[in-house]
Amino acid sequence: MKLIAVCRKEWKHYPGDICHQVRRLQFDGLARRGDYERHMAPPVAYWSEDRTPLTCSRHGRFVPDIFMPHTSWVVSEKVKAALPDSIPCEFLPVNFEKLVDFPLIGEEVEYWDPPAFVDDPPDLINKYPDVPAFHQKVGPYYEWLAPVPHTLKEEFKDTDYVDAVIDEMNEEEDIPISHNMAETYPAMTTGRFMLFAPAVFEFISPFLDWTYFVKTELEI
C-alpha cells in the first residue's frame, strides 16, 4: 500500500539573501492562536477540545489555496469543497486579521534589488497597512484538522514505523502507520508531513504550489 507524504519546503538562509524571508511572508504570512504568537501558538488537533481559531496576517493580493502559516495547513473553500465528506477530518474557520499589499518576488524584482533590503529586511506584514477590500475578495479559509498517527497507535495493533525521508530537505520522521489505519484515515498529519492515500492526494494535488511544497511516497 502506498501513501503520499507532503512537506512544506524550508527556504535555506544564505548570508545577505532576504528572499527566504520575503517568500515565506509572501506565501505563508504569520499566524497566532489567542494570545500566542506564531511559533508559540499551540496546535489544535483533530480530537482537541480546544477550538480557538487561528488568526492570520498575510499578503492579500496573493492568497494560495493551500498555505502553512503555522503547523497545520490553511485551505480555501475550493479545497474544502473538493474533498469527499467521507474523509475523517475537521475544518476550523480562520480569521484574517490583516491582509496587506507589498511587491511580490517574481513580479516586481527590482523592488528587492537595493542593498538596503539585504542589510535591513523589511517587516513586511507589520509595515504595510491592512487593505479592507482584500477581505471582501479572499473568501473563507479553514485550518485543516486531520488525525495524528501517534494518537492512533492504541486503536490499531498492527502498527509499524515507516521512515518518511526527503533528502533534499534533510527531513526525516519515523511515523507509526498500518494498512488499517491508512484505510480508516486516508488523510493524516504528523505536524511536519501530511499523509494521503493516493485517491485523496488526487483531489489535493491540483491546489498545491510545488514551489513551496515537496512530496515523497511511503510504502506500508
C-alpha positions as CSV (number, residue, x, y, z in Angstrom):
1,M,0.0,0.0,0.0
2,K,1.2,3.5,-0.9
3,L,0.9,6.8,0.9
4,I,1.9,10.3,-0.3
5,A,3.7,12.4,2.3
6,V,3.7,16.1,1.6
7,C,6.0,18.5,3.5
8,R,6.3,22.3,3.5
9,K,9.7,23.4,2.0
10,E,12.1,25.2,4.2
11,W,13.9,28.1,2.5
12,K,17.7,28.0,3.1
13,H,19.1,31.1,4.6
14,Y,22.2,32.4,2.8
15,P,24.1,35.4,4.2
16,G,22.8,38.6,2.6
17,D,19.8,36.8,1.0
18,I,16.4,38.1,2.1
19,C,14.4,36.1,-0.4
20,H,13.8,33.2,2.0
21,Q,12.1,35.7,4.4
22,V,10.2,37.5,1.8
23,R,9.0,34.4,0.1
24,R,7.8,32.9,3.5
25,L,5.9,36.1,4.3
26,Q,4.6,36.3,0.7
27,F,3.3,32.7,0.7
28,D,2.5,31.8,4.3
29,G,2.3,35.0,6.3
30,L,2.0,35.0,10.1
31,A,-0.4,33.3,12.4
32,R,-1.3,33.3,16.1
33,R,-3.8,31.5,18.3
34,G,-5.4,33.5,21.0
35,D,-2.6,35.5,22.8
36,Y,0.2,33.2,21.4
37,E,2.5,34.4,18.7
38,R,3.3,32.3,15.6
39,H,6.0,29.9,16.9
40,M,4.4,29.6,20.4
41,A,0.8,29.0,19.3
42,P,-0.3,25.6,20.4
43,P,-1.5,23.3,17.6
44,V,-5.1,22.2,17.5
45,A,-5.6,18.5,16.6
46,Y,-8.5,16.6,15.3
47,W,-9.6,15.4,18.7
48,S,-8.5,18.5,20.7
49,E,-11.1,20.1,23.0
50,D,-9.5,23.5,22.1
51,R,-11.2,25.1,19.1
52,T,-9.6,28.5,19.4
53,P,-9.4,29.7,15.7
54,L,-6.1,30.5,14.0
55,T,-5.7,34.2,13.3
56,C,-3.7,35.0,10.1
57,S,-2.0,38.1,8.8
58,R,-0.6,37.9,5.3
59,H,-0.4,39.2,1.7
60,G,-3.9,39.8,0.5
61,R,-3.4,40.2,-3.3
62,F,-1.7,36.8,-3.3
63,V,-3.5,34.1,-1.3
64,P,-2.8,30.5,-2.4
65,D,-5.4,27.7,-2.0
66,I,-3.1,25.9,0.5
67,F,-0.5,27.6,2.7
68,M,1.1,26.9,6.0
69,P,1.4,29.9,8.4
70,H,1.5,27.5,11.4
71,T,1.9,23.8,12.0
72,S,-1.3,22.9,10.1
73,W,-2.5,23.6,6.6
74,V,-4.8,26.5,5.9
75,V,-7.0,25.8,2.9
76,S,-9.5,27.7,0.8
77,E,-13.2,26.9,0.4
78,K,-12.4,25.4,-3.0
79,V,-10.1,22.8,-1.4
80,K,-12.6,22.0,1.4
81,A,-15.3,21.5,-1.2
82,A,-13.1,19.2,-3.4
83,L,-12.6,16.7,-0.6
84,P,-15.0,13.9,-0.1
85,D,-17.2,14.2,3.0
86,S,-16.2,10.6,4.0
87,I,-12.7,11.7,5.0
88,P,-12.5,11.9,8.8
89,C,-11.2,15.4,9.5
90,E,-12.5,18.8,10.6
91,F,-12.1,22.4,9.3
92,L,-11.8,25.2,11.7
93,P,-12.6,28.7,10.2
94,V,-9.6,31.0,10.0
95,N,-9.7,34.7,10.9
96,F,-7.8,37.1,8.7
97,E,-6.7,39.9,11.0
98,K,-4.6,41.8,8.4
99,L,-4.4,41.5,4.6
100,V,-1.6,43.7,3.2
101,D,-0.1,44.5,-0.2
102,F,3.6,44.6,-1.0
103,P,5.6,43.9,-4.1
104,L,5.8,40.2,-5.0
105,I,9.0,38.5,-5.8
106,G,8.8,37.4,-9.4
107,E,6.6,40.3,-10.4
108,E,8.5,43.3,-9.1
109,V,12.0,42.0,-8.7
110,E,13.6,45.5,-9.0
111,Y,11.9,46.5,-5.7
112,W,14.1,43.9,-3.8
113,D,17.4,44.9,-5.6
114,P,18.5,47.8,-3.3
115,P,21.3,46.7,-0.9
116,A,19.4,48.3,2.0
117,F,17.0,45.4,2.0
118,V,19.8,42.9,2.4
119,D,21.1,44.6,5.5
120,D,17.8,45.5,6.9
121,P,15.0,43.2,5.7
122,P,11.6,45.0,5.9
123,D,9.0,44.0,8.5
124,L,6.5,43.3,5.7
125,I,3.4,42.3,7.5
126,N,3.6,45.0,10.2
127,K,4.9,47.7,8.0
128,Y,2.1,47.8,5.4
129,P,-1.5,48.7,6.2
130,D,-4.5,46.5,6.1
131,V,-6.4,46.6,2.8
132,P,-10.1,46.3,3.6
133,A,-11.0,45.4,0.0
134,F,-9.0,42.2,0.2
135,H,-11.2,40.9,3.0
136,Q,-14.2,41.0,0.7
137,K,-12.3,39.2,-2.1
138,V,-10.4,36.4,-0.3
139,G,-13.4,34.4,0.8
140,P,-13.5,31.7,3.6
141,Y,-10.4,29.8,4.6
142,Y,-10.0,27.0,7.1
143,E,-7.5,25.3,9.3
144,W,-7.4,21.6,8.3
145,L,-7.5,19.4,11.4
146,A,-6.5,15.9,10.5
147,P,-5.9,12.8,12.7
148,V,-2.4,12.3,14.1
149,P,-0.9,8.8,13.6
150,H,0.8,8.9,17.1
151,T,-2.6,9.2,18.7
152,L,-3.9,6.2,16.8
153,K,-1.4,3.6,17.9
154,E,-3.6,2.0,20.5
155,E,-6.5,1.7,18.2
156,F,-4.5,-0.2,15.5
157,K,-2.5,-3.0,16.9
158,D,-0.8,-3.8,13.6
159,T,1.1,-0.5,13.6
160,D,4.7,-0.4,12.4
161,Y,7.1,2.5,11.9
162,V,7.8,3.8,8.4
163,D,10.5,6.3,7.6
164,A,9.4,9.4,5.7
165,V,12.6,10.9,4.2
166,I,13.0,13.9,1.9
167,D,16.8,14.1,1.3
168,E,16.7,17.5,-0.4
169,M,15.1,19.0,2.7
170,N,17.1,16.9,5.2
171,E,13.7,16.0,6.6
172,E,13.1,12.6,8.2
173,E,10.5,11.2,10.6
174,D,9.5,7.8,11.8
175,I,5.7,7.5,11.5
176,P,3.6,4.8,13.2
177,I,1.3,3.5,10.5
178,S,-0.7,0.5,9.4
179,H,-2.8,-0.6,6.5
180,N,-6.0,-0.5,8.6
181,M,-5.1,3.0,9.9
182,A,-4.5,4.4,6.4
183,E,-7.7,2.9,5.1
184,T,-9.7,4.3,8.0
185,Y,-8.0,7.7,8.0
186,P,-6.8,8.4,4.4
187,A,-5.7,11.9,5.4
188,M,-3.5,12.4,8.5
189,T,-0.9,14.8,9.8
190,T,2.3,14.5,11.8
191,G,2.8,18.3,12.1
192,R,5.6,18.1,9.6
193,F,4.0,15.8,7.0
194,M,0.5,15.5,5.7
195,L,-0.1,11.9,4.7
196,F,-2.6,11.0,1.9
197,A,-4.0,7.8,0.4
198,P,-3.4,8.2,-3.4
199,A,-7.1,8.7,-4.1
200,V,-7.2,11.6,-1.7
201,F,-4.0,13.1,-3.0
202,E,-5.6,13.3,-6.4
203,F,-8.1,15.8,-5.0
204,I,-5.4,17.8,-3.2
205,S,-2.6,17.9,-5.8
206,P,-4.0,20.5,-8.2
207,F,-4.2,23.0,-5.3
208,L,-0.6,22.6,-4.2
209,D,2.1,25.1,-5.3
210,W,5.1,22.8,-5.7
211,T,7.5,25.8,-5.5
212,Y,6.7,25.7,-1.8
213,F,5.8,22.0,-1.1
214,V,7.6,18.8,-1.7
215,K,6.4,15.2,-1.6
216,T,7.6,11.6,-1.2
217,E,6.0,8.2,-1.4
218,L,5.8,5.7,1.5
219,E,5.3,2.0,1.2
220,I,3.4,0.4,4.1
